[in-house]
């Protein structure tokens, strides 16, 4: 790709009349480029206005640079900065040029007035001009500072604006050319182009002439071609068009108090996403991010009462007991949501009407008193049959840190469980299936190795115990299909009517299905007693 500075110099020296259009931020810069323009005018007036301040150097030059960086990132066509007076003396000018080149800005235009500047169309004839020799020094300093030989400095002559006439305009333009200016921008506040054309006739072709026909807008463009103008700048019309549209839309919304009257007159949100290049980010996420939670759903088994908590579950199931004022189920949902899992199915049973949190899918096991976890899970898997998502299965009374689902989402194997290796003092895990033996204990050696489940249950010898299963089971779409098949067989046997997930894990091991183990120390809490409820307040 041709460098921006080279592109701009080619435009400036083109044998035909060229046009560049104003932009004031990244979005407008992209729109200008998509409209077919070969260059952008980064207007000082427009940049100031979009910040909501006056065109009097009230926006600092570093704020302008930051805005330019977004514009440069958004567009590949060259940008000519309206650099006001260079934001100070020759020293400021040199630093400005260096910073512009760092941001791949192709050129800068500076005007021969005093800092802080005032917009040329506000009492222009009362504005003082800069000393010509001092301004020449500023141009020379800028040229000396540039490292790209194609970087351009355009000298803007304000003699007509300030009422000094043609002779002064020509004198200054020639001095600026000899100082190294790559082009002359001659400006006028008249509604006719007479001053501009008189200047061009006397100036000839000493160097390119740039004009800004904001005031003499009725002049046919062919006149500029006939007089050999090099470049026309449409200087502030993108901002003005946006302001008019925003004012009209705001008034309509205020008066009518609904969106029907304006929705078909504004750009759709999809067009904003397109201009922001949202598709590129989505593609990059696929390439660079770990296995994402957006393709993961969750099933929370919460059908049981939790009789061990006595009166706390008289009118609500255990999952709705409040911890620090919030139901256990809400804490579980928050942990899933924190890693991007929003597709959550909750299997209800006891006092199901009390389980009513929003934005969840509910499935009822009305036979909860006569059945166990596998029956609830089987119902949930049947309901989601055909979904091509990873699936995390957990309990409605186990609190956990978001690290748990986050780590599960990144695993690609078909069946994955979490094991807490801090098991020696644990005594309440029989309900979850007890202790486990794995292919490796939790150690430095296991950190970079793949660890698999060997056996699970209360019968695991103490010397072979590597931890406790925490109640988390993650399966891929293929793993989910396998569970569905195994459950169909198991649930046909009345002996499994009250079976729990540990029985399912045993069945998986029996059919030689590898079960990947992830280790942790803590990061979870099983609410299985009144003491656990108290402890959960500090989880």
C-alpha positions as CSV (number, residue, x, y, z in Angstrom):
1,X,0.0,0.0,0.0
2,X,1.2,3.5,-0.9
3,X,2.1,5.5,2.2
4,X,-0.4,8.3,3.1
5,X,2.2,11.1,2.6
6,X,3.0,9.8,-0.9
7,X,-0.7,9.6,-1.7
8,X,-1.3,13.2,-0.6
9,X,1.7,14.6,-2.5
10,X,0.5,12.8,-5.7
11,X,-2.9,14.5,-5.2
12,X,-1.3,17.9,-4.6
13,X,0.8,17.6,-7.7
14,X,-1.9,16.1,-9.9
15,X,-2.5,17.6,-13.3
16,X,-6.3,17.5,-12.6
17,X,-8.4,19.2,-10.0
18,X,-8.6,17.1,-6.9
19,X,-11.1,17.1,-4.0
20,X,-10.8,16.2,-0.3
21,X,-13.6,16.2,2.2
22,X,-13.8,17.2,5.9
23,X,-14.0,14.6,8.6
24,X,-13.7,15.1,12.4
25,X,-13.5,11.6,13.9
26,X,-13.0,8.0,13.0
27,X,-16.5,7.3,11.9
28,X,-16.7,10.3,9.6
29,X,-13.3,9.6,8.2
30,X,-14.4,6.1,7.2
31,X,-17.6,7.5,5.6
32,X,-15.5,10.0,3.6
33,X,-13.3,7.2,2.3
34,X,-16.2,5.0,1.4
35,X,-17.8,7.9,-0.5
36,X,-14.8,7.8,-2.9
37,X,-12.8,10.7,-1.8
38,X,-9.0,10.4,-2.2
39,X,-8.2,12.5,0.9
40,X,-9.5,13.9,4.2
41,X,-9.4,17.4,5.6
42,X,-9.2,17.2,9.4
43,X,-11.0,20.4,10.0
44,X,-10.0,22.4,13.1
45,X,-13.5,23.9,13.2
46,X,-15.2,20.5,13.0
47,X,-12.9,18.8,15.5
48,X,-13.5,21.6,18.0
49,X,-17.2,21.6,17.4
50,X,-17.5,17.8,18.0
51,X,-15.8,18.3,21.3
52,X,-18.3,21.1,22.0
53,X,-15.8,23.9,22.2
54,X,-14.9,27.0,20.1
55,X,-12.5,27.1,17.2
56,X,-10.1,29.1,19.3
57,X,-7.5,26.5,20.2
58,X,-9.8,25.5,23.2
59,X,-9.2,21.9,22.3
60,X,-5.5,21.3,23.1
61,X,-3.2,20.0,20.3
62,X,-2.8,16.7,22.1
63,X,-6.6,16.2,22.1
64,X,-6.5,16.9,18.4
65,X,-3.7,14.4,18.0
66,X,-5.8,11.8,19.8
67,X,-8.7,12.4,17.6
68,X,-6.5,12.2,14.5
69,X,-5.2,8.8,15.7
70,X,-8.7,7.4,15.5
71,X,-9.2,8.9,12.1
72,X,-5.9,7.5,10.8
73,X,-6.8,4.0,12.1
74,X,-10.2,4.2,10.5
75,X,-9.1,5.3,7.0
76,X,-6.3,4.5,4.5
77,X,-6.6,7.6,2.4
78,X,-4.3,10.5,3.4
79,X,-5.3,13.1,6.0
80,X,-4.4,16.8,5.8
81,X,-4.7,18.4,9.3
82,X,-6.0,21.9,9.7
83,X,-3.2,22.7,12.1
84,X,-4.3,26.2,12.9
85,X,-1.2,28.3,13.6
86,X,1.0,25.3,14.5
87,X,0.0,25.5,18.2
88,X,2.8,27.8,19.1
89,X,6.2,28.8,17.8
90,X,8.8,27.0,15.7
91,X,9.5,24.5,18.5
92,X,5.9,23.5,18.8
93,X,5.7,23.2,15.1
94,X,8.6,20.7,15.0
95,X,7.1,18.6,17.7
96,X,3.7,18.7,15.9
97,X,5.3,17.4,12.7
98,X,7.0,14.5,14.5
99,X,3.8,13.5,16.2
100,X,1.8,13.7,13.0
101,X,4.3,11.5,11.2
102,X,4.1,8.9,14.0
103,X,0.3,8.7,13.4
104,X,0.7,8.5,9.6
105,X,-0.9,11.9,9.0
106,X,0.1,12.9,5.5
107,X,0.2,16.7,5.7
108,X,-0.5,19.8,7.8
109,X,-1.8,23.2,6.9
110,X,-0.8,26.1,9.1
111,X,-2.1,29.7,8.9
112,X,-0.3,33.0,9.3
113,X,-2.2,34.3,12.3
114,X,-1.4,34.6,16.0
115,X,-1.9,31.8,18.6
116,X,-4.5,31.3,19.9
117,X,-6.3,31.6,16.6
118,X,-9.8,32.7,15.9
119,X,-11.9,31.3,13.1
120,X,-11.5,33.2,9.9
121,X,-15.2,33.9,9.5
122,X,-15.6,35.6,12.9
123,X,-14.6,39.3,12.4
124,X,-11.7,38.3,10.2
125,X,-10.8,41.8,9.2
126,X,-10.0,42.6,12.8
127,X,-7.7,39.7,13.3
128,X,-3.9,40.3,13.5
129,X,-1.6,38.4,11.2
130,X,1.6,36.7,12.2
131,X,5.0,38.3,11.4
132,X,5.9,37.0,8.0
133,X,9.5,36.2,8.8
134,X,8.6,34.4,12.0
135,X,6.0,32.3,10.1
136,X,8.7,31.5,7.5
137,X,10.9,30.2,10.3
138,X,8.0,28.0,11.5
139,X,7.7,26.5,8.0
140,X,11.4,25.8,7.8
141,X,11.4,24.2,11.3
142,X,8.6,21.9,10.2
143,X,10.4,20.9,7.1
144,X,13.6,20.2,9.0
145,X,11.7,18.1,11.5
146,X,10.0,15.8,9.0
147,X,11.5,12.4,8.3
148,X,9.3,11.4,5.4
149,X,10.3,13.4,2.3
150,X,6.7,13.2,1.0
151,X,5.2,14.8,4.2
152,X,3.7,18.2,3.1
153,X,3.3,21.5,4.8
154,X,0.6,23.8,3.3
155,X,0.9,27.5,4.1
156,X,-2.4,29.1,4.5
157,X,-2.4,32.8,3.6
158,X,-5.0,34.9,5.5
159,X,-4.2,38.3,3.9
160,X,-7.6,38.5,2.2
161,X,-9.4,37.4,5.4
162,X,-7.7,40.1,7.5
163,X,-8.2,42.8,4.8
164,X,-4.6,43.3,3.6
165,X,-5.3,42.8,-0.1
166,X,-3.8,41.0,-3.1
167,X,-0.2,42.5,-2.9
168,X,0.3,41.3,0.6
169,X,-1.2,37.9,-0.2
170,X,1.3,37.5,-3.0
171,X,4.2,38.8,-1.0
172,X,3.5,36.3,1.8
173,X,2.8,33.4,-0.4
174,X,6.1,33.8,-2.2
175,X,8.0,34.1,1.1
176,X,6.3,30.9,2.3
177,X,7.1,29.1,-0.9
178,X,10.8,30.0,-0.6
179,X,10.7,28.8,3.1
180,X,9.7,25.4,1.9
181,X,5.9,25.3,1.8
182,X,4.7,22.5,-0.5
183,X,1.5,24.4,-1.4
184,X,-0.4,27.6,-0.7
185,X,-3.9,27.7,0.7
186,X,-5.4,31.0,-0.3
187,X,-8.5,31.9,1.7
188,X,-11.3,34.3,1.2
189,X,-14.5,35.3,3.1
190,X,-16.3,36.8,0.0
191,X,-19.3,35.1,-1.5
192,X,-17.7,35.3,-4.9
193,X,-14.3,33.9,-5.9
194,X,-12.9,37.2,-7.2
195,X,-10.0,37.4,-4.7
196,X,-9.0,33.8,-5.2
197,X,-9.0,34.0,-9.0
198,X,-7.1,37.3,-8.9
199,X,-4.5,35.7,-6.7
200,X,-4.2,32.6,-9.0
201,X,-3.8,34.7,-12.1
202,X,-0.9,36.6,-10.6
203,X,0.6,33.6,-8.9
204,X,0.7,31.4,-11.9
205,X,2.1,27.9,-11.3
206,X,4.9,28.6,-8.8
207,X,3.5,25.9,-6.5
208,X,0.1,24.2,-6.0
209,X,-2.8,26.3,-4.9
210,X,-5.5,24.9,-2.5
211,X,-8.9,26.6,-1.9
212,X,-11.8,26.3,0.5
213,X,-14.9,27.5,-1.3
214,X,-17.2,27.5,1.8
215,X,-18.3,31.1,1.3
216,X,-18.3,31.2,-2.5
217,X,-20.1,27.9,-2.8
218,X,-22.2,29.0,-5.8
219,X,-19.2,29.2,-8.0
220,X,-19.2,26.4,-10.7
221,X,-16.5,23.9,-10.1
222,X,-15.4,24.3,-13.7
223,X,-14.2,27.8,-12.9
224,X,-11.6,26.3,-10.6
225,X,-10.5,23.9,-13.2
226,X,-10.1,26.6,-15.8
227,X,-7.9,28.6,-13.5
228,X,-5.6,25.7,-12.6
229,X,-6.5,25.3,-9.0
230,X,-4.8,22.1,-7.6
231,X,-7.1,21.1,-4.8
232,X,-10.6,21.9,-3.4
233,X,-11.4,21.3,0.2
234,X,-15.1,20.7,1.2
235,X,-14.2,22.0,4.7
236,X,-17.0,21.5,7.2
237,X,-20.1,20.0,5.5
238,X,-20.0,16.5,7.2
239,X,-20.3,18.1,10.6
240,X,-22.9,20.6,9.5
241,X,-25.0,17.8,7.9
242,X,-24.7,15.7,11.1
243,X,-25.7,18.6,13.3
244,X,-28.8,19.4,11.2
245,X,-29.9,15.7,11.3
246,X,-29.3,15.4,15.0
247,X,-31.2,18.6,15.8
248,X,-34.2,17.4,13.7
249,X,-34.2,14.0,15.3
250,X,-33.9,15.4,18.8
251,X,-36.8,17.7,18.3
252,X,-39.0,15.0,16.8
253,X,-38.2,12.6,19.7
254,X,-39.0,15.4,22.3
255,X,-42.3,16.3,20.6
256,X,-43.6,12.9,19.7
257,X,-42.2,10.8,22.5
258,X,-41.8,7.6,20.4
259,X,-39.5,6.1,17.8
260,X,-41.9,5.3,15.0
261,X,-41.5,8.6,13.3
262,X,-37.8,8.6,13.1
263,X,-36.7,4.9,12.9
264,X,-36.9,4.6,9.1
265,X,-35.1,8.0,8.7
266,X,-31.9,7.1,10.7
267,X,-29.2,4.6,9.9
268,X,-29.9,1.1,11.2
269,X,-27.8,-0.1,14.1
270,X,-26.4,-2.8,11.8
271,X,-24.9,0.0,9.7
272,X,-23.1,1.4,12.7
273,X,-21.7,-2.1,13.5
274,X,-20.5,-2.3,9.9
275,X,-18.7,1.0,10.0
276,X,-17.1,-0.1,13.3
277,X,-16.0,-3.2,11.5
278,X,-17.6,-5.4,14.2
279,X,-17.3,-8.5,11.9
280,X,-13.5,-8.2,12.0
281,X,-13.6,-8.5,15.8
282,X,-15.9,-11.5,15.7
283,X,-13.5,-13.2,13.3
284,X,-10.6,-12.3,15.5
285,X,-12.3,-13.7,18.6
286,X,-12.7,-17.0,16.8
287,X,-9.0,-17.1,16.0
288,X,-7.4,-15.7,19.2
289,X,-9.7,-16.2,22.2
290,X,-9.8,-19.4,24.3
291,X,-12.8,-21.7,23.7
292,X,-15.6,-19.2,24.4
293,X,-18.6,-19.4,26.7
294,X,-20.9,-18.0,24.1
295,X,-21.2,-21.6,22.7
296,X,-21.8,-23.1,26.2
297,X,-25.1,-23.6,28.1
298,X,-25.7,-24.8,31.6
299,X,-28.1,-27.1,33.4
300,X,-28.6,-26.4,37.1
301,X,-30.2,-29.3,39.0
302,X,-32.3,-27.8,41.7
303,X,-35.3,-30.0,42.2
304,X,-34.7,-31.2,45.8
305,X,-35.9,-29.6,49.0
306,X,-32.7,-29.9,51.2
307,X,-34.4,-31.3,54.3
308,X,-31.1,-31.1,56.2
309,X,-31.8,-27.4,56.4
310,X,-35.1,-28.0,58.3
311,X,-37.3,-24.9,58.6
312,X,-35.2,-22.9,56.1
313,X,-36.6,-25.0,53.3
314,X,-40.2,-25.4,54.6
315,X,-41.6,-23.0,52.0
316,X,-38.8,-22.9,49.5
317,X,-36.1,-25.2,48.0
318,X,-32.5,-25.0,49.1
319,X,-31.5,-23.2,45.9
320,X,-33.6,-20.1,47.0
321,X,-32.1,-19.7,50.5
322,X,-30.6,-16.3,50.7
323,X,-26.9,-15.7,51.1
324,X,-26.1,-12.1,51.9
325,X,-29.6,-11.2,50.8
326,X,-29.5,-13.0,47.5
327,X,-30.7,-16.6,46.7
328,X,-28.1,-19.3,46.1
329,X,-29.4,-19.7,42.6
330,X,-28.9,-16.0,41.8
331,X,-25.2,-16.4,42.9
332,X,-24.9,-19.4,40.6
333,X,-26.4,-17.5,37.7
334,X,-24.2,-14.5,38.3
335,X,-21.1,-16.8,38.2
336,X,-22.2,-18.3,34.9
337,X,-23.1,-14.9,33.5
338,X,-19.7,-13.5,34.5
339,X,-18.0,-15.7,31.9
340,X,-20.6,-15.2,29.2
341,X,-22.9,-18.2,29.8
342,X,-26.4,-16.9,29.5
343,X,-28.3,-20.0,28.3
344,X,-29.2,-21.6,31.6
345,X,-31.8,-24.2,32.3
346,X,-32.9,-24.8,35.9
347,X,-34.7,-28.1,36.8
348,X,-37.2,-27.3,39.5
349,X,-39.2,-29.7,41.7
350,X,-40.0,-29.0,45.4
351,X,-41.9,-25.7,45.8
352,X,-41.2,-24.9,42.1
353,X,-43.3,-21.7,42.2
354,X,-40.7,-20.2,44.6
355,X,-38.0,-20.6,41.9
356,X,-38.8,-17.6,39.7
357,X,-35.6,-15.7,38.9
358,X,-35.8,-13.9,35.5
359,X,-34.0,-14.8,32.2
360,X,-33.8,-18.5,32.9
361,X,-35.3,-21.5,31.2
362,X,-37.3,-23.6,33.7
363,X,-38.0,-27.4,33.4
364,X,-40.1,-29.1,36.1
365,X,-39.5,-32.5,37.6
366,X,-42.9,-33.1,39.2
367,X,-41.7,-36.5,40.4
368,X,-38.8,-35.0,42.4
369,X,-39.8,-36.8,45.6
370,X,-39.6,-40.3,44.0
371,X,-36.6,-39.6,41.6
372,X,-33.0,-38.5,41.8
373,X,-30.6,-36.3,39.9
374,X,-30.4,-38.6,36.8
375,X,-34.1,-38.3,36.2
376,X,-33.9,-34.5,36.3
377,X,-30.8,-34.5,34.1
378,X,-32.5,-36.9,31.6
379,X,-35.5,-34.6,31.3
380,X,-33.2,-31.6,30.7
381,X,-31.1,-33.4,28.1
382,X,-34.3,-34.6,26.3
383,X,-35.5,-31.0,26.2
384,X,-32.3,-29.6,24.7
385,X,-31.7,-32.6,22.3
386,X,-30.1,-31.3,19.0
387,X,-28.4,-28.3,20.5
388,X,-24.8,-28.0,19.2
389,X,-23.4,-26.4,22.4
390,X,-21.0,-27.5,25.1
391,X,-22.9,-28.1,28.3
392,X,-22.0,-27.6,32.0
393,X,-24.1,-29.5,34.6
394,X,-24.0,-28.4,38.2
395,X,-26.1,-28.4,41.4
396,X,-28.4,-25.7,42.7
397,X,-26.8,-25.6,46.1
398,X,-23.1,-25.3,45.2
399,X,-21.6,-21.9,45.2
400,X,-18.5,-21.4,43.0
401,X,-16.0,-18.9,41.7
402,X,-16.3,-17.9,38.0
403,X,-12.9,-19.5,37.5
404,X,-14.7,-22.9,37.6
405,X,-16.9,-22.5,34.5
406,X,-14.2,-20.4,32.8
407,X,-11.8,-23.3,33.0
408,X,-14.4,-25.8,31.9
409,X,-15.2,-23.7,28.8
410,X,-11.6,-23.8,27.6
411,X,-11.5,-27.6,27.7
412,X,-12.2,-29.3,24.3
413,X,-12.5,-33.0,25.5
414,X,-15.9,-34.6,25.5
415,X,-16.3,-35.2,29.2
416,X,-14.6,-33.0,31.9
417,X,-15.0,-32.8,35.7
418,X,-13.5,-30.6,38.4
419,X,-11.8,-32.2,41.5
420,X,-10.8,-30.4,44.7
421,X,-7.4,-31.9,45.7
422,X,-7.8,-30.5,49.3
423,X,-9.8,-33.5,50.5
424,X,-8.2,-34.6,53.8
425,X,-10.5,-32.6,56.0
426,X,-13.6,-32.9,53.9
427,X,-16.4,-35.0,55.4
428,X,-19.6,-33.9,53.6
429,X,-19.1,-35.1,50.1
430,X,-20.8,-38.4,50.1
431,X,-23.8,-36.8,48.5
432,X,-21.6,-35.6,45.6
433,X,-20.2,-39.0,45.0
434,X,-17.3,-39.1,47.4
435,X,-13.6,-39.3,46.6
436,X,-11.7,-39.9,43.4
437,X,-8.6,-41.5,42.1
438,X,-7.0,-39.9,39.1
439,X,-4.2,-40.8,36.8
440,X,-1.9,-38.2,38.5
441,X,-2.3,-36.4,41.9
442,X,-2.4,-32.6,41.9
443,X,1.3,-31.6,41.6
444,X,3.7,-29.6,39.5
445,X,3.9,-32.7,37.3
446,X,0.2,-32.6,36.8
447,X,0.1,-28.9,36.0
448,X,1.0,-29.4,32.3
449,X,-0.2,-33.0,32.0
450,X,-3.6,-34.3,31.0
451,X,-5.2,-35.9,34.1
452,X,-8.0,-38.5,33.8
453,X,-10.4,-40.1,36.3
454,X,-9.7,-43.7,37.3
455,X,-12.4,-44.4,39.9
456,X,-15.0,-42.5,41.9
457,X,-16.9,-43.3,45.1
458,X,-16.7,-43.9,48.8
459,X,-14.8,-47.1,48.2
460,X,-11.6,-45.4,46.9
461,X,-8.7,-46.3,49.3
462,X,-7.3,-43.4,51.3
463,X,-3.8,-44.0,49.9
464,X,-5.2,-43.7,46.3
465,X,-7.4,-40.7,47.0
466,X,-6.5,-37.6,45.0
467,X,-9.5,-35.3,45.8
468,X,-13.2,-35.0,45.9
469,X,-15.5,-34.5,42.9
470,X,-17.1,-31.0,43.2
471,X,-20.4,-31.6,41.3
472,X,-19.4,-30.1,38.0
473,X,-19.6,-32.0,34.8
474,X,-18.9,-30.5,31.4
475,X,-19.7,-32.3,28.1
476,X,-19.2,-31.4,24.4
477,X,-22.0,-31.9,21.9
478,X,-20.7,-35.4,21.3
479,X,-20.4,-36.0,25.0
480,X,-24.0,-34.8,25.5
481,X,-25.2,-37.3,22.9
482,X,-23.3,-40.0,24.7
483,X,-24.9,-39.0,28.0
484,X,-28.4,-39.1,26.4
485,X,-27.8,-42.6,25.1
486,X,-26.4,-43.9,28.4
487,X,-29.2,-42.3,30.4
488,X,-31.9,-43.8,28.2
489,X,-30.6,-47.2,29.1
490,X,-30.1,-46.4,32.8
491,X,-33.5,-44.8,33.3
492,X,-35.2,-47.9,31.8
493,X,-34.0,-49.8,34.9
494,X,-36.1,-49.0,38.0
495,X,-33.0,-49.4,40.2
496,X,-31.7,-46.2,38.8
497,X,-34.8,-44.2,39.5
498,X,-33.2,-42.4,42.4
499,X,-29.6,-42.5,41.1
500,X,-27.3,-39.5,41.1
501,X,-24.7,-38.2,38.7
502,X,-21.9,-40.3,40.3
503,X,-23.7,-43.4,38.9
504,X,-23.5,-41.8,35.5
505,X,-19.8,-41.1,35.8
506,X,-19.3,-44.8,36.8
507,X,-21.2,-45.8,33.7
508,X,-19.0,-43.6,31.6
509,X,-15.9,-45.2,33.1
510,X,-17.4,-48.7,32.5
511,X,-17.7,-48.0,28.8
512,X,-14.1,-46.7,28.6
513,X,-15.0,-43.1,28.1
514,X,-12.1,-40.8,29.1
515,X,-13.1,-38.3,31.8
516,X,-10.7,-35.4,31.9
517,X,-10.0,-34.0,35.4
518,X,-9.3,-30.4,36.2
519,X,-7.8,-29.7,39.7
520,X,-8.5,-26.8,42.0
521,X,-8.1,-26.0,45.7
522,X,-11.2,-24.3,46.9
523,X,-13.2,-21.9,44.8
524,X,-16.5,-23.6,45.7
525,X,-18.8,-24.4,48.6
526,X,-21.5,-27.1,48.9
527,X,-24.4,-25.8,51.0
528,X,-25.2,-28.9,52.9
529,X,-25.9,-27.8,56.5
530,X,-26.8,-24.8,58.6
531,X,-23.1,-24.2,59.2
532,X,-22.5,-24.1,55.4
533,X,-25.2,-21.4,55.2
534,X,-23.3,-19.3,57.7
535,X,-20.0,-20.0,56.1
536,X,-21.4,-19.0,52.7
537,X,-21.8,-15.4,53.9
538,X,-18.0,-15.1,53.7
539,X,-17.6,-17.1,50.4
